[in-house]
Amino acid sequence: MLGVMVGSAALIIILSVFNGFEEMVLKMFNSVTPQIVVEPAKGKTFNPNTAYFNQLSKDKKVYSFTEVLAGNALVRYDTKQTPAMVKGVSNDFLKNKSLDTIMIDGTFVLENKIGQPQAVLGSALQAFLDANPADPFEQLQIYSPKKGVAGNSANPLDDFTMLSISPAGIFEIQQDFDNLLIVPLSFARELLGEPKNVSAIEINVQPGIDAEALKRQVSEDLGSSYVVKNRIEQNQALYNVLGSEKWMVYIILTFILIIAIFNIIGSLTMLVIDKQKDISVLSSLGAGKKLIRRIFLAEGMMITLTGCIFGISIGLIFCLLQQRFGWVKMGDANFMFSNAYPIALKWKDFVLVFVTVSFFSFIAAGLASNLSVKKIDRINQDL
């Protein structure tokens, strides 16, 4: 019973910690990942100035309608330079209230007080360039190839559009995002030579609105010329990794739990040997093999399920205390928001653990209970 209790408690605690990490990571990704994104099925850009998109931007279900123009460019700061993805966004991008949570330096603004454009850098880009948002004199220099230029100019710089912009802040999410340079849409249009087209449209819905239903509607309205994705489809690899890691840990801990559960076979076997005379007496009084087998099966299930219930209760209490007080720390370094292990409780995990223990307990107790009637005829003759 103690072995099953420890195994069940460990499963609940570990699964809840993985849920906490999953929620924390997804919360950071969702701060810059829209609920719905519209991209062209062919090509890199499309014209957003159509009747449908104009109507969609004014839809009451839509909270923010952000036009995005992205492209690769060479970013230089002082004596250092590196290629980066420049992402120009319209003003609706700033409606996202969670942008401040990903900032590690400066502020998330795209214009200063006098209306001059400013950029926000990812932490990986900033680390390479050693850019300082607090320095008002040094600016980022961004180079992008001019469209329609053959590249035969005597001065290679004539083939590039070069613009300067001041860094306003630094954000940190994950490696895939931390090489971004976010700038105003008007700045990106001038840099990339795209006066009308955009790379994508990012949509967030009003609270209480079903984003998945709106995504399906937009996808049907636009047809095959556009690709409409939800958050899972935008970060499919991330969701797959988070899900597979959790299931791998569940499988490993379940094997440990199975070892504890199958100790029931040994315990019940010893009990059967000890109770041979009692089994014979029951048989002589008219008890059938089925009844005797059910007695030992019930005892095995009682032992394991009692341990399971106590283990789930202990795991639940531990998780609630960790949520409330954060006693167990990951270390001195600050990880994302807190250095305490995150906890997120899901009722499906409790059901999963109980069903897992019940299933393997039934198998173990069933195997052991068969021993109780295996030699009952010979025992009756001996007695």
Secondary structure, DSSP 4 states (H G I P E B T S, - for coil): -HHHHHHHHHHHHHHHHHHHHHHHHHHHHHTTS-SEEEEESSSS-B---SHHHHHHHT-TTEEEEEEEEEEEEEEEETTEEEEEEEEEE-GGGGG-GGGGGGEEEE---SB-TTS-BEEEEEHHHHHHHT--TT-SS--EEEEEEPTT--S--SSGGGGEEEEEEEEEEEE-S-TTTTTEEEEEHHHHHHHHT-SS-BSEEEEEEPTT--HHHHHHHHHHHHGGGEEEEEHHHHTHHHHHHHHHHHHHHHHHHHHHHHHHHTHHHHHHHHHHHHTHHHHHHHHHTT--HHHHHHHHHHHHHHHHHHHHHHHHHHHHHHHHHHHHH--SB--SS--TT-SBPP----HHHHHHHHHHHHHHHHHHHHHHHHTTTTTHHHHHHH-
